[in-house]
């Protein structure tokens, strides 16, 4: 079986350094907010071109803390997309605000700025663009709209570390950037982990307090906060992996372009589209194809793992039935969820594996078309 992602090869490459650094933390007796976290925060801020970076417990917490720091709450609305992992929207609900969904550009699966502006009301306080699959959102019109209506911009960069929009890294374009280091991400820890970025001294200090029970001085709590701290072991793992991220992203791009070449004459498939002046890091290589569910099953029978990110858009999830958004309310989003599937992609994938994936896709499509 060719997996959607193979982390064992990455571990084998870095095994000695990873184990050495993790054992060093274990023997140090310092497990929370120590030197490894400080080092990672400093390195990340420099890499991303921002003044501040703050390690937190998860990507979900990063979004939650960002909205808390911006004092968004009950009665407020936050506009985002329904074509995303539910964590994006959960964070809005955690602070008591109402999620409002704008439809997507069907080629990039990201915000359609025209659809976004239609959703703004006097209650709108923020926009959360999601850089899905590693493809940066077209941020210029988003930022223009935000300025026009005096709205905050919180970037969901869970899948886009190292991605660039007009030569500027995602997570440095809005008020706050939110990253995830879940193990399957382009830069993954050995468990949950996250980080927020900002150029605002005020927001940085606010989030620093919020991540630590609302405390700036030990045992003195100025507000209700969270327990959301990136721990030392995860930071040690990330410090070992971090210097490799640009190389790994470049290899993902090479793999994506090779897939594009393999599928260039397959009319049934729409391969990923990159916006002009962007640097996509291909967290997923996501195509659109007919008879998607049958295709996924056929690929599995042929030894190829394919995944669907995401089969049900957030506005149609049972957890959000209280919003009373019926099927048909976001037609481009809903249509895309019926067609998308992601093929195996990771820095270490071989051309031989990609050839096998492409052959399996082509033969499966031929078999399925003969049954129609």
Secondary structure, 3 states (H helix, E strand, C coil): CECCCCHHHHHHHHHHHHHHHHHHHHHHCCCECCHHHHHHHHHHHHHHCCCEEEEECCHHHHHHHHHHHCCCCCCCEEEECCCCCCHHHHHHHHCCCEEEECCECCCCCCECHHHHHHCCCCCEEEECCECHHHCCCCHHHHHHHHHHHCCEEEEECCCCCCCEECCEECCCCCCEEEEECCCCCCCCCCCCCEEEEECCHHHHHHHHHHCECCEEECCEECCCCCECCCEHHHHHHHHHHHCCHHHHHHHHHHHHHHHHHHCCCCCCCECCCCCCCEECCCCCEEEECCCHHHHHHHHHHCCECCECCCCCCHHHCHHHHHHCCCCCCCHHHHHHHCCEEEECCCCCCCHHHHHHHHHHHHHHHHHHHHHC
